[in-house]
Amino acid sequence: MSSNLHEASERLRQIRPDYAWDEDILAADDTRVDAVKCVIDRQLTTADRTIILLYIDCQSYRELGRLLGFSQTTAWKEVRRIRSFILKQINRTKK
């Protein structure tokens, strides 16, 4: 599992800048994408941020589970829970 954690950490380090929220990009990006990035960067725990960013990058529950030492089912449940939280936060700010 230690090699999985190291591999996941390294992959996250590589992709994290691509998904960071940047208020200076507001005019260039779709506001929906900006809202998602803002929630990911500012409101998720480090663990949840790691899970969702690795999922966004690899687009596979099986691969995500392998990287983090989870089963595919656990990876799916975690991504679903985090997505639900993100959507709730975005809907809350729209009101």
N, C-alpha and C positions, 0 to 999 in steps of 0.2 A: 504494500500500500504506500510505502514511502516514495517509491518511484512514481506512482500515480500522482501523488500530491506534488512532487517536484515537477512533473510534466504539466500538470494543470496550472501550477503557479507560473511556470515559464510561459505557457500559452496565454494566460491572462495578462502577464506583463507585456507581451507582444501586441495584443489586440486592444487593451484598455484605452489608449489614446484615441482610437478610432470611434469609441462610443461615449467619450466624455462630453458632458454638457458644456457648452460655450455660449455665453450670452451675447458675444459679438457676432455670432453667426445668424442671429434671429432673422435678419432680412433675407438671407439666402436660402434658408431651410423651410420646409413645410412645418407649420406650427405644431402639428400633431407629433411629428418626429421629435421636435424640440422638447415638447412636454414629456414624452417618454424618456428622453435622455436626462432631463432634469430630475424626474422621479428616481431613475436608476442611480444617478450620481449623488443625489442629496437625501433620499429617504429610505433606501434599502440598506440592510445590514451588510457588512463585508461579505459574509457567507452567501447571502441572497444575490448580491451584486456579482459575485464570482460565478455562481450557478447560471444566472441569466445571461451574462456576457459570454460564457463558454458555450451555452446553448445557442445563442445567436450566431456565434462563429462557426460551430460545427453542424448545426441544424439536424442533430441526431440524438435521440434519447439514449440509444445504445452507446454511442461514442461518449456522450456526457457521463453516463454511468461508469463507463470504463475509466475515464479520466479521473473521476472523483471516488471511485471504489464503491459506487452505488449499483443497485440493480437497474435495469431499464425501466421497470415500473416505478421505482422510487424516484428516478430522474424525471419521469413524466409527471408524477404527483407534485414534485417540488416546482417544476417549471409552471405547471398549472396554477399552483398557489401563488407564486410570485407574479405571474401575469395578471391574476385576479386582483392582487394588491395594487399593481401599477394602474390598472383600469379604474379601480375605485378612487385612487388619488387624483387621476386626471379628471374623472367625472365630478369629483368634489370641487376642484378648482374652477370648473366651468360654471358652477352655480353661483 
